[in-house]
Amino acid sequence: MFDKLSDRLGQTFRNLSGRGVLTESNISDAMREIRRALLEADVNFKVAKKFVSEVAEKAMGEKVLKSLTPGQQVVKIVNDQIVELLGTTAERLEFTGKPPHVILLLGLQGSGKTTTAARLAYLLQKKHNRRCMVVAADLQRPAAVDQLEVMAKKAGASFYCDRSQKDPAEVAKAAIHQASLQYNDIVIVDTAGRLHVDSALMDELERVKSVTNPDESLLVLDGLSGQDAVNVALEFNERIGFTGAVLTKMDGDSRGGAALSFRSVTGKPIKFIGIGESVKGLEEFDPPRMAGRILGMGDIVGLAEKAQEMFDEKEVTKLQKKIKSNSFNLEDFRKELVKIKRMGSLSELMAMLPAGMRPAGADLDSSQFTQMEALINSMTAKERLRPEIINGSRRKRIAKGSGRTVRDVNRLLKEYRTMKKMMKRMRSSRGMAAMFR
């Protein structure tokens, strides 16, 4: 997420920080690089131009130029401007009146509405203790109802559909009535999309919205589509209106232009972002924390929240002692793999650490967890407890026993050392203290 932009901005800031004194020429050069970085990240041209102009005006001030740490002052200005660009503060869902409250999901076909419906139900139930019902009102795709039913089960949410009904407005209306009988707090309505914005789609959505009178209308957009997502948002807002957006597939977009342009162009907040593939892959959008990720400062709060979901206090205390005594072994590593898999990939988690705390060389995706567990299972108890004894011959035996290669064994040991190093850095960081309480 935002990898390319983060790298470009990081290089620019390193060039500034390396200078004891900044001149107007230095800042002008830096602003040119920042503008290029934003445009390459597919940020709207007008947004990028205004952003750089405002940063330059503040950076040229006497307070910065005569500061003892002018480079850091410029970084702070850029950080504050990015936060402002993203919306300053997190905007949560708003519900008023008597439940069940209705959330209507809008968007084009393929944007991720069905997956988002289940993810939103999971998040609201898990984090906010709400009873949710998801409604299959996408009657255009034959598989949409089945997909949502499977996802709803994974989310632990109630599910409503009427496979004989052809009118999505009637389905939604009946679902809300059923939700009230079942004492559900929230009804999440998944609607149909098209490959492009057309009058038939808008007419259908207007009827569904009129019948449901939603508390929140969330526009689900494909984060990979960049500026196209912003253009689609403008059309939906003009015809239907919405209260906020969900940007999906954000872990697959190293640019992030849609997120940086959205608020400024549409005037609407981003309320959630979708990452990964599981039902847990929805995050509440927080501008200050997102700015930290973009600038390589990490998201310590977000990482702590993920950790607290997976670890209880006794486990944390035990793990803390092992890390402190440097006795974290492969048996411990295997146990943590399951938890890490639930939290996200190792590379995702390290991206939430400040740049200076990230160990180099880690490259792990979730598909490799099963392989790594098989390798550890092929080891003796002594090897798991004392990984340092695993020499060449032992590696060949472990590889043969697990049906893998020696290269896979080497990769496992490398990832083990990386995790051990990362945990030590997290343990020694004041910012991570909350994770180990």
C-alpha positions as CSV (number, residue, x, y, z in Angstrom):
1,M,0.0,0.0,0.0
2,F,1.5,3.3,-1.1
3,D,4.9,1.6,-1.6
4,K,6.0,3.7,-4.6
5,L,4.9,7.0,-3.2
6,S,6.5,6.2,0.2
7,D,9.8,5.4,-1.5
8,R,9.8,8.5,-3.6
9,L,8.9,10.8,-0.6
10,G,11.4,9.0,1.6
11,Q,14.2,9.7,-0.8
12,T,13.2,13.4,-1.0
13,F,13.1,13.7,2.8
14,R,16.5,12.0,3.1
15,N,18.0,14.6,0.7
16,L,16.5,17.4,2.8
17,S,17.5,15.9,6.2
18,G,21.1,15.6,5.0
19,R,21.4,19.4,4.8
20,G,22.2,21.4,7.9
21,V,20.7,24.5,6.3
22,L,17.9,24.7,3.7
23,T,17.6,27.4,1.0
24,E,14.6,28.3,-1.0
25,S,16.2,26.6,-3.9
26,N,16.5,23.3,-1.9
27,I,12.8,23.5,-1.0
28,S,11.8,24.3,-4.5
29,D,13.7,21.2,-5.8
30,A,12.0,19.1,-3.1
31,M,8.6,20.4,-4.0
32,R,9.2,19.5,-7.6
33,E,10.0,15.9,-6.6
34,I,7.0,15.7,-4.3
35,R,4.8,16.9,-7.1
36,R,6.2,14.2,-9.5
37,A,5.8,11.6,-6.8
38,L,2.1,12.5,-6.3
39,L,1.4,12.5,-10.1
40,E,3.1,9.1,-10.5
41,A,0.9,7.8,-7.7
42,D,-2.1,8.8,-9.8
43,V,-3.2,11.7,-7.6
44,N,-5.5,14.1,-9.3
45,F,-3.5,16.9,-11.1
46,K,-5.4,19.8,-9.4
47,V,-5.1,18.1,-6.0
48,A,-1.4,17.6,-6.4
49,K,-0.8,21.1,-7.6
50,K,-2.7,22.6,-4.7
51,F,-1.0,20.3,-2.2
52,V,2.5,21.2,-3.3
53,S,1.6,24.9,-3.4
54,E,0.4,24.9,0.2
55,V,3.4,22.8,1.5
56,A,5.8,25.1,-0.3
57,E,4.3,28.3,1.2
58,K,4.6,26.9,4.7
59,A,8.1,25.4,4.1
60,M,9.4,28.8,2.8
61,G,8.6,30.4,6.1
62,E,11.3,31.9,8.3
63,K,10.5,29.4,11.0
64,V,11.5,26.5,8.8
65,L,14.5,28.0,7.0
66,K,16.1,29.2,10.3
67,S,15.3,26.1,12.2
68,L,18.0,23.8,13.6
69,T,16.2,20.9,12.0
70,P,14.7,22.3,8.8
71,G,14.4,18.9,7.1
72,Q,12.3,17.5,9.9
73,Q,10.2,20.6,9.8
74,V,9.4,20.1,6.2
75,V,8.5,16.4,6.8
76,K,6.0,17.6,9.5
77,I,4.5,20.1,7.2
78,V,4.0,17.4,4.5
79,N,2.6,15.0,7.1
80,D,0.1,17.6,8.3
81,Q,-1.0,18.4,4.7
82,I,-1.5,14.7,3.9
83,V,-3.7,14.3,7.0
84,E,-5.7,17.3,5.9
85,L,-6.0,15.9,2.4
86,L,-7.2,12.6,3.7
87,G,-9.8,14.2,5.9
88,T,-8.1,15.3,9.2
89,T,-10.0,12.9,11.5
90,A,-11.6,9.5,11.2
91,E,-15.3,9.6,10.3
92,R,-17.3,6.6,11.7
93,L,-20.6,5.3,10.7
94,E,-23.5,7.3,12.1
95,F,-26.8,5.7,13.3
96,T,-29.8,7.5,14.7
97,G,-33.2,6.4,15.8
98,K,-34.6,3.0,16.4
99,P,-32.8,-0.1,15.0
100,P,-32.4,-1.9,12.7
101,H,-30.2,0.6,11.0
102,V,-29.6,0.2,7.3
103,I,-26.3,0.4,5.4
104,L,-26.7,0.4,1.6
105,L,-23.7,-0.6,-0.5
106,L,-23.4,1.0,-3.9
107,G,-20.8,0.6,-6.7
108,L,-19.9,-0.9,-10.1
109,Q,-19.6,-4.6,-10.8
110,G,-16.3,-6.0,-9.6
111,S,-15.7,-3.3,-7.1
112,G,-16.0,-5.7,-4.1
113,K,-19.4,-4.9,-2.7
114,T,-20.4,-8.5,-1.8
115,T,-17.1,-9.2,0.0
116,T,-17.3,-5.8,1.7
117,A,-20.9,-6.6,2.9
118,A,-19.6,-9.6,4.8
119,R,-16.4,-7.9,6.0
120,L,-18.4,-5.0,7.3
121,A,-20.7,-7.3,9.2
122,Y,-17.7,-9.1,10.7
123,L,-16.1,-5.8,11.8
124,L,-19.3,-4.4,13.3
125,Q,-20.0,-7.6,15.2
126,K,-16.5,-8.2,16.4
127,K,-15.4,-4.6,17.2
128,H,-18.7,-2.8,18.0
129,N,-20.8,-5.7,19.3
130,R,-23.6,-5.2,16.7
131,R,-26.0,-7.9,15.5
132,C,-25.8,-7.8,11.7
133,M,-27.9,-9.1,8.8
134,V,-26.5,-9.1,5.3
135,V,-29.0,-8.9,2.4
136,A,-28.6,-10.3,-1.1
137,A,-30.2,-7.6,-3.2
138,D,-27.8,-8.2,-6.2
139,L,-30.2,-10.1,-8.5
140,Q,-28.1,-9.4,-11.6
141,R,-25.3,-12.0,-11.0
142,P,-26.5,-15.5,-10.6
143,A,-23.7,-16.4,-8.2
144,A,-23.9,-13.2,-6.1
145,V,-26.5,-14.6,-3.7
146,D,-24.5,-17.8,-3.2
147,Q,-21.3,-15.9,-2.7
148,L,-22.8,-13.6,-0.1
149,E,-24.4,-16.6,1.7
150,V,-21.0,-18.2,2.1
151,M,-19.3,-15.0,3.1
152,A,-22.0,-14.2,5.7
153,K,-21.5,-17.6,7.3
154,K,-17.8,-16.9,7.6
155,A,-18.6,-13.5,9.2
156,G,-21.0,-15.1,11.6
157,A,-23.8,-12.8,10.4
158,S,-27.5,-13.4,9.6
159,F,-28.3,-13.8,6.0
160,Y,-31.4,-12.9,4.0
161,C,-32.3,-13.7,0.4
162,D,-35.4,-14.4,-1.7
163,R,-34.4,-16.4,-4.8
164,S,-37.8,-16.2,-6.3
165,Q,-38.1,-12.4,-6.1
166,K,-36.9,-10.3,-9.1
167,D,-37.3,-6.8,-7.5
168,P,-34.3,-5.9,-5.3
169,A,-36.3,-3.1,-3.6
170,E,-38.8,-5.7,-2.4
171,V,-36.1,-8.0,-1.2
172,A,-34.5,-5.2,0.8
173,K,-37.9,-4.1,2.2
174,A,-38.7,-7.7,3.4
175,A,-35.2,-8.1,4.8
176,I,-35.5,-5.0,7.0
177,H,-38.8,-6.3,8.4
178,Q,-37.3,-9.7,9.1
179,A,-34.3,-8.1,10.8
180,S,-36.6,-6.2,13.2
181,L,-38.3,-9.5,14.1
182,Q,-34.9,-11.1,14.8
183,Y,-33.6,-8.1,16.8
184,N,-30.8,-7.4,14.4
185,D,-29.1,-4.0,15.0
186,I,-27.8,-3.4,11.4
187,V,-29.0,-4.5,8.0
188,I,-26.3,-4.4,5.2
189,V,-27.8,-4.4,1.8
190,D,-25.6,-5.6,-1.1
191,T,-26.9,-4.2,-4.4
192,A,-26.2,-5.0,-8.1
193,G,-23.6,-3.2,-10.1
194,R,-22.8,-2.8,-13.8
195,L,-19.5,-2.5,-15.7
196,H,-20.2,1.2,-16.1
197,V,-22.6,3.8,-14.8
198,D,-25.9,3.7,-16.7
199,S,-29.5,4.9,-16.3
200,A,-30.8,1.4,-15.6
201,L,-28.4,0.9,-12.7
202,M,-29.2,4.3,-11.2
203,D,-32.9,3.8,-11.5
204,E,-32.7,0.5,-9.6
205,L,-30.5,2.0,-6.9
206,E,-32.8,5.0,-6.5
207,R,-35.8,2.6,-5.8
208,V,-33.8,0.5,-3.4
209,K,-32.6,3.6,-1.5
210,S,-36.1,5.0,-1.4
211,V,-37.5,1.8,0.1
212,T,-34.7,1.3,2.6
213,N,-34.1,4.9,3.7
214,P,-30.5,4.0,4.7
215,D,-28.6,5.6,7.6
216,E,-25.4,5.1,5.6
217,S,-24.9,4.8,1.8
218,L,-21.4,3.5,1.2
219,L,-19.9,3.7,-2.2
220,V,-17.6,0.7,-2.8
221,L,-14.7,1.5,-5.2
222,D,-11.8,-0.5,-6.6
223,G,-8.7,1.1,-5.2
224,L,-6.7,-0.2,-8.1
225,S,-8.7,1.9,-10.6
226,G,-7.0,5.2,-9.4
227,Q,-8.6,8.3,-10.9
228,D,-11.4,6.3,-12.5
229,A,-12.6,5.5,-9.0
230,V,-12.9,9.2,-8.2
231,N,-14.7,9.9,-11.5
232,V,-17.2,7.1,-10.7
233,A,-17.8,8.6,-7.3
234,L,-18.7,12.0,-8.8
235,E,-21.3,10.3,-11.0
236,F,-22.8,8.3,-8.2
237,N,-22.9,11.4,-5.9
238,E,-24.7,13.5,-8.5
239,R,-27.4,10.9,-9.1
240,I,-27.8,8.8,-5.9
241,G,-25.7,10.4,-3.2
242,F,-23.6,8.6,-0.6
243,T,-22.3,9.3,2.9
244,G,-18.8,7.7,2.5
245,A,-16.6,5.4,0.6
246,V,-14.9,2.0,0.9
247,L,-11.8,1.6,-1.1
248,T,-11.1,-2.1,-1.7
249,K,-7.9,-4.0,-2.9
250,M,-5.7,-1.3,-1.3
251,D,-3.0,-3.9,-0.6
252,G,-2.7,-4.4,-4.3
253,D,-2.1,-0.7,-5.1
254,S,1.4,0.6,-4.5
255,R,0.3,4.1,-5.8
256,G,-2.7,5.1,-3.7
257,G,-3.9,8.0,-5.9
258,A,-7.5,7.3,-5.3
259,A,-7.2,7.6,-1.5
260,L,-5.2,10.8,-1.7
261,S,-7.6,12.5,-4.2
262,F,-11.0,11.3,-3.0
263,R,-11.8,13.6,-0.2
264,S,-10.6,16.7,-2.0
265,V,-12.4,16.0,-5.2
266,T,-15.7,14.6,-3.9
267,G,-16.0,16.3,-0.5
268,K,-17.0,12.8,0.9
269,P,-15.0,10.9,3.5
270,I,-13.3,7.5,3.1
271,K,-14.7,5.4,5.9
272,F,-13.1,2.0,5.3
273,I,-10.3,0.4,3.2
274,G,-10.3,-3.3,2.1
275,I,-7.0,-5.3,2.2
276,G,-6.2,-9.0,1.9
277,E,-8.6,-11.7,1.0
278,S,-10.2,-12.9,4.3
279,V,-13.5,-11.8,5.9
280,K,-11.3,-9.8,8.4
281,G,-9.8,-7.6,5.7
282,L,-11.6,-4.4,6.4
283,E,-10.1,-1.5,8.3
284,E,-11.6,1.7,9.5
285,F,-10.0,4.6,7.7
286,D,-7.9,6.9,9.9
287,P,-6.2,9.9,8.2
288,P,-3.4,10.5,10.7
289,R,-2.5,6.8,10.8
290,M,-2.7,6.5,7.0
291,A,-0.4,9.5,6.6
292,G,2.1,7.8,8.9
293,R,2.1,4.7,6.6
294,I,2.6,6.9,3.5
295,L,5.5,8.7,5.0
296,G,7.2,5.5,6.3
297,M,6.3,6.4,9.9
298,G,4.3,3.2,10.3
299,D,1.0,2.6,12.0
300,I,1.9,1.4,15.5
301,V,-1.6,1.9,16.8
302,G,-3.0,-0.3,14.0
303,L,-0.4,-3.0,14.6
304,A,-1.2,-3.0,18.4
305,E,-4.9,-3.4,17.7
306,K,-4.2,-6.4,15.5
307,A,-2.0,-8.0,18.1
308,Q,-4.5,-7.4,20.9
309,E,-7.1,-9.3,18.9
310,M,-4.9,-12.4,18.6
311,F,-3.0,-12.5,22.0
312,D,-4.4,-12.8,25.5
313,E,-2.5,-11.3,28.5
314,K,-1.0,-14.6,29.6
315,E,0.3,-15.4,26.1
316,V,1.8,-12.0,25.8
317,T,3.6,-12.2,29.2
318,K,5.1,-15.6,28.2
319,L,6.1,-14.4,24.8
320,Q,7.7,-11.3,26.3
321,K,9.9,-13.4,28.6
322,K,11.0,-15.5,25.6
323,I,11.9,-12.5,23.6
324,K,13.7,-10.9,26.5
325,S,15.8,-14.0,27.2
326,N,16.4,-14.6,23.5
327,S,14.9,-18.1,23.8
328,F,12.2,-17.7,21.0
329,N,12.6,-20.9,19.1
330,L,11.0,-22.7,16.1
331,E,8.3,-24.3,18.2
332,D,7.2,-20.8,19.3
333,F,7.5,-19.7,15.7
334,R,5.1,-22.4,14.6
335,K,2.5,-21.3,17.2
336,E,2.8,-17.7,16.2
337,L,2.4,-18.5,12.5
338,V,-1.3,-19.3,13.0
339,K,-1.8,-16.0,14.8
340,I,0.2,-14.0,12.2
341,K,-1.8,-15.6,9.4
342,R,-5.0,-14.3,11.0
343,M,-3.4,-10.8,11.4
344,G,-2.1,-10.7,7.8
345,S,1.1,-11.4,6.0
346,L,4.5,-10.7,7.7
347,S,5.3,-8.1,5.0
348,E,1.9,-6.4,5.7
349,L,2.7,-6.3,9.4
350,M,6.2,-4.9,8.9
351,A,4.8,-2.2,6.6
352,M,3.0,-1.0,9.7
353,L,6.3,-0.5,11.6
354,P,8.3,2.7,11.2
355,A,10.8,2.4,8.3
356,G,13.8,2.4,10.7
357,M,12.3,-0.6,12.7
358,R,11.8,-2.9,9.7
359,P,14.2,-5.8,9.3
360,A,15.5,-6.1,5.8
361,G,14.9,-9.1,3.6
362,A,11.5,-10.4,4.7
363,D,9.2,-11.5,1.9
364,L,6.4,-13.8,3.1
365,D,2.9,-14.3,1.8
366,S,0.1,-16.2,3.5
367,S,0.2,-19.1,1.0
368,Q,3.5,-20.2,2.5
369,F,2.3,-20.7,6.0
370,T,1.2,-24.3,5.4
371,Q,4.6,-25.1,3.7
372,M,6.4,-23.6,6.7
373,E,4.4,-25.6,9.2
374,A,5.2,-28.8,7.2
375,L,8.9,-28.0,7.4
376,I,8.8,-27.5,11.1
377,N,6.8,-30.7,11.6
378,S,9.5,-32.5,9.8
379,M,12.1,-31.4,12.4
380,T,13.0,-33.2,15.6
381,A,12.0,-31.7,19.0
382,K,15.7,-30.8,19.6
383,E,15.9,-28.9,16.3
384,R,12.8,-26.9,17.0
385,L,14.1,-25.9,20.4
386,R,17.7,-25.3,19.2
387,P,17.5,-24.1,15.5
388,E,21.2,-23.2,15.5
389,I,22.1,-26.9,15.3
390,I,20.4,-27.3,11.9
391,N,23.4,-27.9,9.6
392,G,23.6,-29.0,6.0
393,S,22.8,-32.7,6.5
394,R,19.9,-31.9,8.8
395,R,18.5,-29.5,6.3
396,K,18.5,-32.2,3.6
397,R,16.7,-34.6,5.9
398,I,14.1,-32.0,6.9
399,A,13.5,-31.1,3.2
400,K,13.1,-34.8,2.2
401,G,10.7,-35.5,5.2
402,S,8.4,-32.6,4.3
403,G,8.5,-33.0,0.5
404,R,10.2,-29.7,0.1
405,T,13.7,-28.5,-0.9
406,V,16.7,-27.4,1.0
407,R,16.1,-23.9,-0.4
408,D,12.7,-24.0,1.3
409,V,14.4,-24.9,4.6
410,N,16.8,-22.0,4.2
411,R,13.9,-19.7,3.5
412,L,12.1,-20.9,6.7
413,L,15.1,-20.3,8.9
414,K,15.5,-16.8,7.3
415,E,11.9,-15.9,8.1
416,Y,12.3,-17.3,11.6
417,R,15.3,-15.0,12.2
418,T,13.4,-12.1,10.7
419,M,10.4,-12.6,12.9
420,K,12.7,-12.9,15.9
421,K,14.5,-9.7,15.0
422,M,11.2,-7.9,14.4
423,M,9.8,-9.0,17.8
424,K,12.9,-7.8,19.6
425,R,12.6,-4.4,17.9
426,M,9.0,-4.2,18.7
427,R,9.7,-5.2,22.3
428,S,12.4,-2.5,22.7
429,S,10.2,0.2,21.1
430,R,8.3,2.5,23.5
431,G,5.6,2.8,20.9
432,M,4.9,-0.9,21.0
433,A,4.6,-1.1,24.8
434,A,0.8,-1.4,24.6
435,M,1.2,-4.7,22.7
436,F,3.0,-6.3,25.6
437,R,0.7,-5.4,28.4
